[in-house]
Amino acid sequence: MKVLSIDIGGTHVKILLSGEMSPRKTATGHDYTPDQLIKDVASLAKGWDFDVISIGFPAPIHNNLPVAEPINLGGGWVGFDYEKAFMRPVKMINDAAMQALGSYKGGKMLFLGLGTGLGSAVVTDQALLPLELGHLPFKKKTFEDYVGNRSLEKKGKGTWKKYVFETVELFTAAILPDYVVLGGGNAKVLKKLPPACIAGNNDNAFEGGFRMWSGPADCKTPVDPEVLKSTPVVRKRNPSRDSSKK
């Protein structure tokens, strides 16, 4: 079965066919609509034959459909009939969840996407659980307000890194993952990662799209030993905030 994986973002939509190596992309923007997506995918995927489609979408998804319009795109996404438009079976999840699924390397993994906001998901060998942790209260606002792109631009790298380290500490203590993957475009700002973290890659979203049609991973998947080597497992209750400044 050939899967077309589609990753929709605020600046680009990128696609990759299973078995291919090079993604194809085009620009999106604040006026981008699902009708334009259908046209763009038809053009970008020219020459590719595929049976099913996976979509990573930058807004909450429930029962395979958007339940809110995306902040950085145009309107019309809620209530749109994607399977009818594409004339293929379609599976849709939040874009952070799709990247999380593609980043999974066994065990229990927490994914945190550092971008415009804060994407989040937990993956185990038997389940993918998309989350909206960024909307939880934190300090005087929400986690998203402190570790999202707006905070990075307004507060600067040093203060933003402190918030990221604190966010990882709190969620790690609550969820108890084997490791944390820090993805999203702003993860590259961190020269040093918090304990038990590894850097993600935005292109993992494509692999996540492929895995959507075959399950999160093989049942009872152990943690990849190489992952454990790269993630210090000692987690202090109150780690020194100084490490976040380096």
N, C-alpha and C positions, 0 to 999 in steps of 0.2 A: 504494500500500500504506500503510495507516494503522498507525503504531507507537505502542504505549502504553509510555512510559518510566517505570520505577519506581525510585526512589532510596530505599533502606532505610537508616535511621540508628538510632543508639541512643536517640533521643528522638522521632523522627517518621519516618513513611513518606510520601513525596511522589510524586505521579504527574502526568504531563502527556501529553496526546495530541498527536501531530504535527498541526500546523495550528492548535492552540489556543494561547492566550496566558497563561492563568491556571492555575497548578498547583493541585492539591487535596491536602490532607494530613490525617493523623490521628496520634495519639500512639502510640508504641511503648513499650518499657521492658524490664526484666530478665526478664519473664515472657512476652514476645512470641514467638509460635510461627508456623510457616508456615501452619498452619490458620487462625489469626487473620488473617494476611496475605491469604489467599484471600477471606475474608469482607469484610475492609476494602476491598480493591480492587474487589470486586463492588459495594459500596455507593458508593465514591468515584467510580467510573467510570460510574455510572448516566447514561444518555443518550449515552454515547460508543460509537461502533462502531469496533472495531480488529481488525486481522488478525494481528498478531504482538506479542510482548512482549519488552522489554529490561529486565533487572534489574541494578542496581548493588548489590552485597552487601558488608557490612563484615567480610569474612573472606577467606582465600585461596580462589581458584577454580581448578580444573583440569578441562579437558575439559567446560566448560560447567556444572560442578556444584561446590558447596562441598566442600572437603576438611577443613574444621575448623568447629566451632561458633563463632558470634560471641561475643565476650566480653560485650557489653552487651545481648544479647537472650536469649530462652529457648532451649530445645533443640529438636531434631528437624529441623534444617535439612539435615544430611548424610543423603543417601539418600532425601530427599523427591522425589516425582515431580511436578515443577512443570508440565510440559506436560499431564499427565493432569488435574491439578487446575484449571489455567486453561483447558484445552481449546483451547489455541492453541500455535503454535510459540514457544519461549522461548529467548532467549540471555541468559546470565548471566556477568558479569565482576565483578571487585573494584570497589567503589564509587570508589576513587581512580582506577582505570584508566578508568572511565566518564567521570568528570569531566575526566580528562586528554584523552580523545578529543574531548570537546566543547570543550575549550580550544584545540585545535590550530589554528595559523594558518600552516602551511607549514614547510618545512625539517625540521631535527631538533630536537625539543622534549623537554626533561626536565620532568616534573611532580613536584612535591613537595607533598604534602598535610599541612598542619600542623593536626592535630586531637588526638584522644585519643592517637593514636600518630603514625607518619609513613608516609603513603601515598606510593607512588612508581610511575612508569611512564615509558617513553620512547615517543614517537610519531614516525614518519616518514611520508612520503607513501604508503608501501606496507605499513606494519606498525604494530601496537600491541603493545608488550612490557610487560605488567604485571611489576612488580618488588616485592621485599620488602627494600629497602635499609635499612629501619628496624631490621631484625634483625641487621645486620652489627655486628661489634665496633667500639666507639668509646670511647676513654679506658678507663675501668674497667668499662663496661657495654656498651650498644648505643646507636646513634644515637637510637632511639625513646625511650630513657630520658632523653636530654638535650634533645630538642626536642619531646617529647610534652607533653600537657596537664599531667601530673603535675609535670614539671620546671618549667613556667611557674608553677604554683601554689606550689611549694616554694621555688624559687630566686629568683623575682621576674622582672619584665620585663627588666631590664638584663642579668642573667646569661643568661637564656634567649635573648635576642637575639644575644648573643655566640656561643652554641652554634649558632643558626640560620645566622649568617653563616659560621661555620667549616664547617658541614655543606654549605652551598651551594658554598663554595670547593672542598672536597674532591671532591664529586660532579661539579662542573663540570670540574675538571682531569682526572677519570677518564673521563667520558663525552663531553666536548667537544660539548655541544649548541650550537645557534645561539642559543637563549634558554631561560630557565627560567621556568615558571609556578609561582607559590606560591599554592596553593589551600588549602582547609580552613578551618574556622571561626576558627582562631587567626592566619591570615594578616593579618587586620585589625589585629592588635596592632602590626605593623611600620609605623611612620610613614615610615621610609625603607627601601627595599628594597636587597638586595645587588646588586652589578654583574650586568648581563645578565638581570635578573629583571623580570617583570611580575606584577601581582596577578591572581589568578584570581577566579572567581565560582562559588559552589556550584550555581547554577542551570545552569551549563554541563553538569552531569551529564545533564540532559534531552537536550540536543543530542547528547551522546555516545551516549545510548541510541538516538536516531534514526539516527546514523551507523553503528551496529553492524550495520545491515541493508544498508548501501551501501558499505562499505569505509571505512578511516580517513580518506581524502580523495582528491581527484582525483590521478591519478598524476603524479609530477614537479611537485609543488606548490612554487613558490618561497616563500620567507619573505615574509610581508606586510610591505611597506616601513614601515608605521606601527609595526609591532612593533619593527623594528630601530631606529627613531628613539627609542623609549621604553626601550630596553635598551642601556646603555653596553657596547660590545663589548670594551673594553680590560680584560683580566683580569690583575691582578698576581699573581705567584707567592706573595707573602706580603703581602696587603693589610693596611693598618693596621686593627687591631681597634677603634680609636677610632670608626670610622664606624658600627660596630654599636650604639654607645651613644646615637646621636642619635635 
